Amino acid sequence: KERPALSIWAPSLTTSNGKKRIDYILVYRKSSPLVEKRVTFERNLRAEGLMLEKVPSLTDTDILFVKIHVPWDTLCKYAEQMNIRMPFRKKMYFTDWKSKVMGRQIKSWLPSNPMKLDKEALPDLEETDCYTAPFSRARMHHFTINNRQTFFSNSTRSRIVHHVLQRTKYEDGKSKMGINRLLGNGTYEAAFPPHEGGYRSRHPINTHGAQNHRHLLYERWARWGMWYKYQPLDLIRRYFGEKIGLYFAWLGWYTGMLIPAALVGLFVFLYGLLTMDTSQVSKEICEANTTIMCPMCEQNCKPWKLSDSCVYAKVTHLFDNGGTVFFAIFMAIWATVFLEFWKRRRAELTYDWDLIDWEEEEENLRPQFEAKYSRLERVNHISGKPEPFQPFTDKLSRLMISVSGIFFMISLVLTAVFAVVVFRLIAMEKFASIDWEFVKKNWQFATSGTGVCINFMIIMSLNVVYEKVAYLLTNLEHPRTESEWENSFALKMFLFQFVNLNSSTFYIAFFLGSFFCGFFHSVICTVMNRFLKNVSYFQCHPSGCLIDLCLQMGVIMVLKQIWNNFMELGYPLLQNWWSRRKMKQTESKERTGGGQNVENKVQLPQWDKDWNLQPMNAHGLVDEYLEMVLQFGFITIFVAAFPLAPLLALLNNVIEIRLDAYKFVTQWRRPMPARATDIGIWHGILEGIGVLSVITNAFVIAITSDYIPRFVYAFKYGPCGDLCFNRCLRGYMNSSLSVFDMGERWNVSEEQSRYCRYRDYRASPWSPVPYDFTLQFWHVLAARLAFIIVFEHLVFGVKSFIAYLIPDMPKSLCDRMRREKYLTQEMMYEAELEHLQEEKKKNGRRYHHEWP
């Protein structure tokens, strides 16, 4: 016996008679000139079995809504064509009852998990763990159809409507079909499935329950008070589809894996904080009252004492200490573990969501592709039908133009980096010679801080340009399908923004401090001195370049996360607020002009409310994935320089999950529930970042950090031969500074010292070969190269071994899949026999049935 219709149906989700639910909404303007295409398209939709009903908008007199309902017979026909898997019997689990009872007793002794969600759902929304099989109208009696109106979920109904809309013609012709083409030429303004009512209720959910899926998602997921709870992934998947569900599953998994990385990074930072005052290098810098450092420029700059940078040296030790190497190795292994365990988690989700045997449907060609190559046809090897194709020479030429555009934009980034370098040189000179004592004493922080802020503004400005260029280059290539277009666009956006975000970081990590103008000739110095006459040299602080890299990463990471959060939530909130304001003004004018009572408020239907929400980004989930993948690169590529990066990423992602949830549930129109089995091209990009992170961290520790020079000094030139690393660094600061004769370049008075110190391993000016590299320089260089080789081989070996040990699919899941396949065949056979026996009793005759 069928249950009555769903009680959660709101009046604004049904047709005018209140009996049929609305599965999809089309929006068009009365003033649109493309009437004939729309009439033909809607007539063909009715011929396909859809029911259409038109209603005017209550907020805009020029807008008309087309409400689409899918009858039962049409649902069954297309569910069979689309090979949609539907439940037919509850699963039976064979468990060890002794271990099950013991497990329950142990759980009763343990405290409850505060992160776990309470199982409060509507009776109509209960998830039944059932065996599934491809739907078939001939075997409809096998499936558990308790209620025809709820047998197909809302997301499944929307997906079926979208399937029909994509394949319905609006003109005579092979390619004159699909809602995407009608949206592109302006026949329709929008097409979307409606939200299931409002997301707020006057009554609390704990006492009155949820009104609909959307209300339940808001209360149990999108509300800010649920920030510490697990995500209801099954409910997200039922409402938004598997593609969006996989994104939030990946984001939640990534955020959870950040917890151990953040804790280890915090411990490394605290270790540097606790040992800051006992560091031998910091002590020698703070006590070097008589060590005179060379001026930072030729004019308006004076020699300065090494002890003036005591604070700078102590801050450097926070991030450049003995835990740096350990943390770099840990994060390289962490990236591999994260990706390998995500494969296992993805396998479990695809099994639970019935995606194991799902094969992606043959995609329709993009309208732009068909319009460009409509005269060239060849037979599709899959469908056997003729379709337009792109010649190889045309494809290669367009690809070469696109690649040239990519390299041009990358060169533009390098030009911007060069401009920032010039700014740093000018700012360094000004801050070093300023009359303000505080700034003059802390010129290193002032130079780095202003350079980072200027660099951030350039990065955000160029990102706007890059998005438009990536869009143009992708359209120039004329990808064949939408998925190819999305992958090509995503790859370009990643390359542009990755280079834009990290180019200045690479400069600080590997080039800043490598060129010392004024002490030896080089091409770089010649070019720089041609434009900047007053600059003597640009190099790092005597305690190392790592603090500049740390400051660069910290400021850009924090500012970029704040800006992204504002653009993701703040901007849609402002847009929706402005739309509601205009709508209220229009309603008040209409009520006043018509002589109506202003207090009689008209309740807007759901389709009108959804129309006034913001549409989902045209790029789909590209922007969401791109933000997180760039963050993943930030916390792995240069993590040796900034161990607090995983902690900042964790705090941001806790906010990001609820921010995206709030955006999807309350600020955006409901997207079409799409299916997917993985995160697409982003997994390959993440693996590439993991490989790059090993190389960059090896070079950061060997070149940017002072770990290797200290190690060489402690065990080769130090005053002791034991393993006490800190005690063996006595005299390290003096050995790392070379002597320069200021009389060769500056006019030095008799009262001043003629000699100053600078950071390098070079011979003294009175040696037989002045300013030549010392033996210690070659020892340090050999140790750096050896460390890079050993570090890379060791970490890559450990990564490969861990990837080999962790299978992509758990063994228990493989056993469950094999057993389920066996039981499904057995139950289908038993159900067929039972059906035949019932038919035999009804007909009263005997016949022999052979199982095919």
Secondary structure, DSSP 4 states (H G I P E B T S, - for coil): -PPPPPTT--GGGB-TTSSSB--EEEEEETT-S-HHHHHHHHHHHHHTT-EEEEEE-SS-TTEEEEEEE--HHHHHHHHHHTT-EEEEEE------HHHHHHHHHHHHHSPP-TTSPP----GGGPPP-EEEEE--STTGGGS--S-HHHHS-HHHHHHHHHHHHHT-BSSSSSS-B-HHHHHHTTS-SEEEPPPSS-S--SS-HHHH--SSHHHHHIIIIISGGGTTSPP-HHHHHHHH-HHHHHHHHHHHHHHHHHHHHHHHHHHHHHHHHHTTTT-HHHHHHHT-SSPEEPPSBSSS---EEGGGGHHHHHHHHHHSSTHHHHHHHHHHHHHHHHHHHHHHHHHHHHHHTT-SS--PPPPPPPHHHHHHSTT-EEE-TTT-SEEE---HHHHHHHHHHHHHHHHHHHHHHHHHHHHHHHHHHHHHHHHHT-S-HHHHHTHHHHHHHHHHHHHHHHHHHHHHHHHHHHHHHHHHH--SSHHHHHHHHHHHHHHHHHHHHHHHHHHHHHTTTS--TTTS--HHHHHHHHH-TTB-----BTTBSHHHHHHHHHHHHHHHHHHHHIIIIIHHHHHHHHHHHHHHHHHHHHHHHTT--TT-PPPPPHHHHHHTSBPPPTTTTHHHHHHHHHHHHHHHHTTTT-TTHHHHHHHHHHHHHHHHHHIIIIIBPPPP----SS-THHHHHHHHHHHHHHHHHHHIIIIISSHHHHHHIIIIISS--SS-TTGGGTTHHHHTEEEEEGGGTS---TTS-SEEEEES-B--TTSSSTTPBPHHHHHHHHHHHHHHHHHHHHHHHHHHHHHHHS-SS-HHHHHHHHHHHHHHHHHHHHHHHHHHHHHHHHHT--------
